[in-house]
């Protein structure tokens, strides 16, 4: 298949997926800032963003639950495309070529590469763990239901998983900036055919195949 016209545009993300993504992103920022304010006295000044300590304590778990709920819809929309396959395992074995930006030496990538897929499942596990541990330590409603040992363990787990989530999001943002065109895809929903061919060639071929089938199908 010849390389496509570079500036031809194709849809990568629907409006619903993009809206869902940015809702999750906004809720993550609020949850992270309020959580950091509660985590250590040195960061307590962040509570001023939420109206002080009491409001921060009230809003943090509510924002966290809303973030997880929004992420469930986003994860459901992209889950199938994030399942690992044989090409992904080969991609991971040649991660040195990824770091050297030698994509021509890598197996063809589907809608998401193996790194994006692993990050997706890190987010799934971290958010599930944050939800469960957060319920255990949510004193206003649930902590009386659990023994003090469980509450203490959940507090440690919650802090650790929050750290994992924040690091994962930093990696996600860095990768989106590193691969030019990724941010545009989530902002506008479309990418150039040249970008798709270069970074996600298997997905691009699949899109072409579906388009050809649609044109061949009688009305």
C-alpha positions as CSV (number, residue, x, y, z in Angstrom):
1,X,0.0,0.0,0.0
2,X,1.5,3.4,-1.0
3,X,1.9,6.0,1.6
4,X,-1.3,8.2,1.7
5,X,-1.6,11.9,1.1
6,X,-0.1,13.4,4.3
7,X,-2.8,16.1,4.8
8,X,-5.9,14.0,4.2
9,X,-7.8,14.0,7.5
10,X,-9.4,11.0,9.2
11,X,-11.4,10.7,12.5
12,X,-9.5,9.2,15.4
13,X,-11.8,10.2,18.3
14,X,-15.5,11.0,18.3
15,X,-16.9,14.0,20.0
16,X,-18.3,11.9,22.8
17,X,-15.0,10.2,23.6
18,X,-13.2,13.6,23.5
19,X,-15.7,15.2,25.9
20,X,-15.5,12.2,28.2
21,X,-11.7,12.3,28.2
22,X,-11.6,16.0,29.1
23,X,-14.2,15.5,31.9
24,X,-12.0,12.8,33.4
25,X,-8.9,15.0,33.0
26,X,-10.6,18.0,34.7
27,X,-11.8,15.8,37.6
28,X,-8.3,14.2,37.9
29,X,-6.8,17.7,38.4
30,X,-9.3,18.5,41.1
31,X,-8.9,15.1,42.8
32,X,-5.1,15.3,42.7
33,X,-4.9,18.8,44.0
34,X,-7.4,18.2,46.8
35,X,-5.8,14.9,47.7
36,X,-2.3,16.4,47.9
37,X,-3.7,19.1,50.2
38,X,-4.9,16.4,52.5
39,X,-1.8,14.3,52.1
40,X,0.9,16.4,53.9
41,X,0.9,19.7,55.9
42,X,3.4,21.1,53.5
43,X,0.8,20.9,50.8
44,X,-2.1,22.1,52.9
45,X,-2.1,25.5,51.2
46,X,-3.7,23.8,48.2
47,X,-6.9,23.6,50.2
48,X,-7.4,27.3,49.6
49,X,-8.3,26.4,46.1
50,X,-11.4,24.5,47.4
51,X,-12.5,27.0,50.1
52,X,-10.4,25.6,53.0
53,X,-9.7,22.4,54.8
54,X,-13.3,21.3,55.6
55,X,-14.5,21.9,52.1
56,X,-11.5,20.1,50.7
57,X,-12.2,17.1,52.9
58,X,-15.9,17.1,51.7
59,X,-15.2,17.6,48.0
60,X,-12.2,15.3,47.5
61,X,-14.1,12.0,47.8
62,X,-17.1,13.3,45.8
63,X,-14.8,14.4,43.0
64,X,-12.9,11.1,43.1
65,X,-16.2,9.1,42.7
66,X,-17.2,11.3,39.8
67,X,-13.8,10.8,38.2
68,X,-14.1,7.0,38.4
69,X,-17.6,7.0,37.1
70,X,-16.6,9.2,34.1
71,X,-13.6,6.9,33.5
72,X,-15.8,3.8,33.4
73,X,-17.6,5.2,30.3
74,X,-14.3,6.2,28.7
75,X,-12.7,2.8,29.4
76,X,-15.8,1.0,28.0
77,X,-15.4,3.0,24.7
78,X,-11.7,2.1,24.2
79,X,-11.4,-1.2,26.1
80,X,-11.5,-3.5,23.0
81,X,-8.7,-1.5,21.3
82,X,-6.5,-1.8,24.4
83,X,-6.3,-5.6,24.5
84,X,-2.7,-6.8,24.1
85,X,-1.9,-9.1,21.1
86,X,1.2,-10.7,19.6
87,X,2.3,-7.5,17.8
88,X,2.3,-5.7,21.2
89,X,4.6,-8.3,22.8
90,X,7.0,-7.9,19.9
91,X,6.7,-4.1,20.2
92,X,7.7,-4.3,23.9
93,X,10.7,-6.6,23.1
94,X,12.0,-3.9,20.8
95,X,11.4,-1.0,23.1
96,X,14.9,0.3,22.4
97,X,13.8,1.2,18.9
98,X,10.8,3.0,20.4
99,X,13.1,5.2,22.4
100,X,15.3,5.9,19.4
101,X,12.2,6.8,17.4
102,X,12.9,4.1,14.8
103,X,9.3,3.2,14.1
104,X,10.2,1.7,10.7
105,X,11.8,-1.2,12.6
106,X,8.7,-1.9,14.8
107,X,5.7,-4.1,14.0
108,X,2.7,-2.2,12.7
109,X,0.7,-0.6,15.5
110,X,-3.1,-0.7,15.8
111,X,-5.2,2.1,17.3
112,X,-2.9,2.1,20.4
113,X,0.6,0.9,20.8
114,X,1.7,-1.5,23.6
115,X,2.9,1.3,25.8
116,X,-0.5,3.0,25.6
117,X,-2.3,-0.2,26.4
118,X,-0.2,-1.0,29.5
119,X,-0.8,2.6,30.7
120,X,-4.5,2.1,30.2
121,X,-4.5,-1.0,32.4
122,X,-2.4,0.8,35.0
123,X,-5.1,3.5,35.1
124,X,-7.8,0.9,35.4
125,X,-6.1,-0.9,38.3
126,X,-5.1,2.4,40.1
127,X,-8.6,3.9,39.8
128,X,-10.3,0.7,41.0
129,X,-7.9,0.5,44.0
130,X,-8.5,4.2,44.8
131,X,-12.2,3.7,44.7
132,X,-12.1,0.7,47.1
133,X,-9.6,2.2,49.5
134,X,-11.3,5.5,49.3
135,X,-14.6,4.0,50.4
136,X,-12.9,2.3,53.4
137,X,-11.4,5.6,54.6
138,X,-14.4,7.8,53.8
139,X,-15.1,8.5,57.4
140,X,-18.3,10.4,56.9
141,X,-20.1,7.4,55.6
142,X,-18.1,4.1,55.7
143,X,-15.1,4.0,58.0
144,X,-17.2,3.0,61.0
145,X,-18.0,-0.2,59.1
146,X,-14.3,-1.3,59.0
147,X,-11.8,-2.2,61.7
148,X,-9.1,0.4,62.4
149,X,-6.4,-1.9,60.9
150,X,-8.3,-2.0,57.6
151,X,-8.7,1.8,57.6
152,X,-4.9,2.3,58.2
153,X,-4.0,-0.2,55.4
154,X,-6.5,1.5,53.1
155,X,-5.0,4.9,53.8
156,X,-1.5,3.7,52.8
157,X,-2.9,1.9,49.8
158,X,-4.8,5.0,48.8
159,X,-1.7,7.2,49.0
160,X,0.4,4.7,47.0
161,X,-2.2,4.3,44.3
162,X,-2.6,8.0,44.0
163,X,1.1,8.3,43.5
164,X,1.0,5.7,40.8
165,X,-1.9,7.4,39.1
166,X,-0.3,10.8,39.1
167,X,3.0,9.4,37.7
168,X,1.0,7.5,35.0
169,X,-0.9,10.7,34.0
170,X,2.4,12.6,33.8
171,X,3.8,9.9,31.5
172,X,0.6,10.1,29.5
173,X,0.8,13.8,29.0
174,X,4.6,13.7,28.2
175,X,3.9,11.0,25.5
176,X,1.1,13.1,24.0
177,X,3.5,16.0,23.7
178,X,6.4,13.9,22.5
179,X,4.4,12.4,19.6
180,X,3.5,15.5,17.6
181,X,-0.2,15.4,16.6
182,X,-1.5,13.4,19.5
183,X,-2.8,16.4,21.4
184,X,-4.5,17.7,18.2
185,X,-6.3,14.3,17.9
186,X,-7.9,14.6,21.3
187,X,-8.7,18.3,20.8
188,X,-10.1,18.2,17.3
189,X,-10.8,14.5,16.9
190,X,-9.0,14.1,13.6
191,X,-5.4,13.3,12.5
192,X,-3.7,13.4,9.1
193,X,-3.5,10.3,7.1
194,X,0.3,10.7,7.1
195,X,0.3,10.7,10.9
196,X,-1.9,7.6,11.1
197,X,0.2,5.8,8.6
198,X,3.5,6.7,10.5
199,X,2.4,6.0,14.1
200,X,-0.6,3.5,13.8
201,X,-0.3,1.9,10.5
202,X,-2.3,-1.2,11.3
203,X,-5.2,1.0,12.5
204,X,-4.8,3.1,9.4
205,X,-5.1,0.1,7.1
206,X,-8.2,-1.1,9.0
207,X,-9.8,2.3,8.5
208,X,-9.1,2.2,4.8
209,X,-10.5,-1.3,4.6
210,X,-13.7,-0.3,6.4
211,X,-14.1,2.7,4.1
212,X,-13.6,0.6,1.0
213,X,-16.2,-1.9,2.3
214,X,-18.7,0.9,3.0
215,X,-18.2,2.3,-0.6
216,X,-18.7,-1.1,-2.1
217,X,-21.8,-1.9,-0.1
218,X,-25.0,-1.1,-2.1
219,X,-27.4,1.5,-0.7
